Amino acid sequence: MKISAVTIEDTDENRAICMKYCGICPNYTKNCLGQHQPDSLFCAKGRSNAAQIREQRCFCLACEIFAKNSLALGHFCEREK
């Protein structure tokens, strides 16, 4: 499933914004996504290569990158971008 046609830049600034949200996201923490690639900025880099993600509450909708780029849906860590 393609979620967004928008291209998010993989920059230090965007990674810092991302970690304000992904870093505290229940999906990120409960599934130890920091130990898998990509370890952040899923809306730019694509879904995590973690073997299985047990879906928890998603913080994508609150993220500044999500709002700034008019992204749709969320859960970029487990879905194709």
Backbone as CSV, one residue per row, in Angstrom:
resi,resn,N_x,N_y,N_z,CA_x,CA_y,CA_z,C_x,C_y,C_z
1,MET,0.836,-1.175,0.000,0.000,0.000,0.000,0.882,1.239,0.000
2,LYS,0.697,2.128,-0.912,1.450,3.373,-0.959,0.704,4.395,-0.122
3,ILE,1.400,5.003,0.838,0.750,5.932,1.761,0.847,7.373,1.281
4,SER,1.983,7.779,0.771,2.148,9.181,0.425,3.083,9.336,-0.758
5,ALA,2.765,10.270,-1.634,3.616,10.556,-2.780,4.619,11.652,-2.431
6,VAL,4.488,12.250,-1.262,5.376,13.321,-0.818,6.739,12.735,-0.466
7,THR,7.802,13.414,-0.873,9.152,12.982,-0.530,9.649,13.794,0.657
8,ILE,9.962,13.113,1.734,10.490,13.745,2.941,12.008,13.667,2.867
9,GLU,12.674,14.783,3.112,14.136,14.802,3.051,14.737,14.149,4.296
10,ASP,15.768,13.365,4.090,16.506,12.727,5.180,17.606,13.690,5.608
11,THR,17.252,14.648,6.490,18.200,15.652,6.963,18.371,15.526,8.473
12,ASP,19.433,16.129,8.995,19.641,16.138,10.447,18.471,16.822,11.148
13,GLU,17.968,17.902,10.563,16.847,18.633,11.147,15.600,17.740,11.221
14,ASN,15.291,17.062,10.127,14.118,16.180,10.125,14.299,14.996,11.063
15,ARG,15.514,14.456,11.165,15.764,13.351,12.091,15.570,13.794,13.536
16,ALA,15.990,15.032,13.846,15.813,15.561,15.203,14.330,15.748,15.524
17,ILE,13.572,16.270,14.573,12.122,16.416,14.763,11.501,15.038,14.946
18,CYS,11.886,14.118,14.092,11.351,12.755,14.146,11.534,12.148,15.532
19,MET,12.697,12.253,16.099,12.971,11.591,17.367,12.204,12.201,18.530
20,LYS,11.686,13.428,18.355,10.819,14.000,19.392,9.529,13.194,19.474
21,TYR,9.128,12.584,18.372,7.882,11.829,18.313,8.137,10.322,18.263
22,CYS,8.943,9.868,17.326,9.245,8.435,17.225,9.917,7.940,18.502
23,GLY,10.768,8.742,19.083,11.500,8.332,20.281,10.609,7.988,21.452
24,ILE,9.409,8.588,21.506,8.479,8.300,22.598,7.258,7.500,22.123
25,CYS,7.230,7.169,20.846,6.099,6.460,20.262,6.009,5.036,20.812
26,PRO,4.809,4.594,21.224,4.674,3.211,21.718,5.092,2.163,20.689
27,ASN,4.833,2.383,19.399,5.298,1.433,18.380,6.815,1.339,18.411
28,TYR,7.484,2.471,18.475,8.943,2.541,18.438,9.543,1.856,19.666
29,THR,9.042,2.220,20.851,9.641,1.693,22.073,9.291,0.233,22.312
30,LYS,8.026,-0.149,22.188,7.606,-1.536,22.467,8.224,-2.534,21.496
31,ASN,8.488,-2.094,20.270,9.040,-2.991,19.252,10.544,-2.828,19.061
32,CYS,11.194,-2.021,19.912,12.654,-1.806,19.864,13.106,-1.413,18.456
33,LEU,12.384,-0.494,17.820,12.692,-0.139,16.438,14.024,0.582,16.284
34,GLY,14.563,1.119,17.370,15.884,1.736,17.319,16.996,0.734,17.044
35,GLN,16.688,-0.562,17.188,17.673,-1.621,16.950,17.602,-2.171,15.529
36,HIS,16.700,-1.629,14.710,16.503,-2.104,13.342,16.629,-0.938,12.368
37,GLN,16.947,-1.232,11.140,17.082,-0.183,10.119,15.791,-0.025,9.338
38,PRO,15.455,1.152,8.882,16.021,2.396,9.383,15.590,2.594,10.828
39,ASP,16.397,3.275,11.611,16.090,3.402,13.038,15.287,4.657,13.363
40,SER,14.948,5.451,12.343,14.141,6.657,12.534,13.711,7.207,11.176
41,LEU,12.902,8.235,11.213,12.434,8.952,10.020,11.829,8.009,8.984
42,PHE,10.940,7.158,9.449,10.320,6.148,8.595,9.545,6.752,7.438
43,CYS,8.988,7.965,7.629,8.237,8.603,6.548,9.149,8.996,5.381
44,ALA,10.461,9.056,5.625,11.424,9.359,4.565,12.129,8.101,4.070
45,LYS,12.451,7.211,5.002,13.295,6.062,4.679,12.532,4.770,4.424
46,GLY,11.264,4.718,4.811,10.494,3.496,4.642,10.351,2.729,5.937
47,ARG,9.652,1.613,5.859,9.325,0.863,7.062,10.546,0.184,7.674
48,SER,10.391,-0.158,8.936,11.437,-0.844,9.678,11.615,-2.258,9.144
49,ASN,12.837,-2.778,9.255,13.056,-4.167,8.854,12.908,-5.118,10.047
50,ALA,12.303,-4.634,11.135,11.999,-5.500,12.275,11.111,-6.640,11.779
51,ALA,11.361,-7.832,12.244,10.651,-9.016,11.759,9.144,-8.908,11.942
52,GLN,8.720,-8.433,13.092,7.298,-8.309,13.357,7.078,-7.100,14.254
53,ILE,6.122,-6.265,13.883,5.792,-5.106,14.699,4.394,-5.315,15.265
54,ARG,4.320,-5.313,16.584,3.016,-5.384,17.245,2.501,-3.959,17.333
55,GLU,1.474,-3.662,16.557,0.985,-2.293,16.434,0.488,-1.756,17.771
56,GLN,1.006,-0.608,18.117,0.608,0.121,19.311,0.049,1.470,18.862
57,ARG,-0.167,2.342,19.760,-0.618,3.685,19.432,0.434,4.393,18.586
58,CYS,-0.004,5.158,17.589,0.887,5.817,16.633,0.974,7.309,16.926
59,PHE,2.178,7.871,16.887,2.369,9.304,17.118,2.590,10.084,15.823
60,CYS,2.568,9.421,14.669,2.817,10.104,13.393,1.944,11.344,13.218
61,LEU,0.683,11.229,13.576,-0.262,12.319,13.344,0.084,13.584,14.120
62,ALA,0.825,13.474,15.219,1.212,14.627,16.024,2.519,15.258,15.546
63,CYS,3.261,14.564,14.701,4.599,14.993,14.288,4.569,16.229,13.390
64,GLU,5.503,17.138,13.616,5.623,18.355,12.808,5.878,18.031,11.337
65,ILE,6.642,16.990,11.068,6.935,16.598,9.681,5.648,16.137,8.999
66,PHE,4.831,15.388,9.717,3.556,14.904,9.194,2.673,16.089,8.783
67,ALA,2.537,17.068,9.679,1.685,18.232,9.409,2.269,19.111,8.303
68,LYS,3.558,19.391,8.389,4.224,20.275,7.424,4.119,19.746,5.989
69,ASN,4.142,18.431,5.831,4.138,17.817,4.502,2.781,17.239,4.102
70,SER,1.751,17.524,4.905,0.388,17.050,4.628,0.361,15.549,4.335
71,LEU,1.035,14.783,5.196,1.080,13.340,5.015,-0.269,12.727,5.355
72,ALA,-0.478,11.501,4.932,-1.733,10.804,5.181,-1.480,9.535,5.979
73,LEU,-2.467,9.109,6.717,-2.455,7.895,7.529,-1.419,7.963,8.632
74,GLY,-0.397,7.155,8.627,0.582,7.079,9.698,1.167,5.693,9.760
75,HIS,1.746,5.323,10.903,2.390,4.015,11.080,3.421,3.762,9.979
76,PHE,4.214,4.771,9.657,5.230,4.632,8.601,6.269,3.581,8.970
77,CYS,6.428,3.287,10.265,7.409,2.286,10.691,7.032,0.881,10.235
78,GLU,5.758,0.656,9.929,5.346,-0.699,9.548,4.663,-0.770,8.188
79,ARG,4.517,0.358,7.515,3.862,0.371,6.209,4.767,1.024,5.181
80,GLU,4.535,0.676,3.931,5.287,1.319,2.841,4.974,2.794,2.830
81,LYS,5.963,3.599,2.501,5.720,5.046,2.458,5.051,5.453,1.175
